[in-house]
Amino acid sequence: MNETTPSASTTPPGSTPHSAATNRTGQTTAAAAEPWTDRPARSNHGLRAVVLGAVLAVLAPLFGFLGGTMAGAPTDTAAVDPIYLWLWAGLVLGGVGAVVAFVGGLRLLRANRGR
C-alpha cells in the first residue's frame, strides 16, 4: 500500500476519534483504539502440568483400588493381597501427580509474577 494515498480504512489527519489515535500515515493504531492491548498477556506456562498432575493425583488411587479388586484374592495365604499392592502403586502414582501439580503451580506463579 502506498503511504501517500489514503485508503478507506484510514481516517483523515485532523479528524481523529477520541477513542483512537492515528500514526503518521493516518491509520488508526490498535494500541490506541484498544487500551487493554498494552498490558502483557498472562502466561499459561505450567497450567498443563497443574491440570494433568491434579487429574493423576485424584484418579491414580481409584484405579489402583479398581485394579486390586479386579486382581482378586491370592491363592496362597502367605502372599501379599493384590488389592494392597495395586492400591499402594496407585498411591505412589497419585503422589507423583501431586508433585507434578505442585511444580506446575509454582511455574505458573513464577511466569505470572509482576504482571
Sequence and secondary structure as in RCSB ss.txt:
>XXXX:A:sequence
MNETTPSASTTPPGSTPHSAATNRTGQTTAAAAEPWTDRPARSNHGLRAVVLGAVLAVLAPLFGFLGGTMAGAPT
DTAAVDPIYLWLWAGLVLGGVGAVVAFVGGLRLLRANRGR
>XXXX:A:secstr
  TTS  TTS  TT   TT  B TTS B HHHH GGGGS     TTHHHHHHHHHHHHHHHHHHHHHHHHH   S
STTS  HHHHHHHHHHHHHHHHHHHHHHHHHHHHHHTTT 
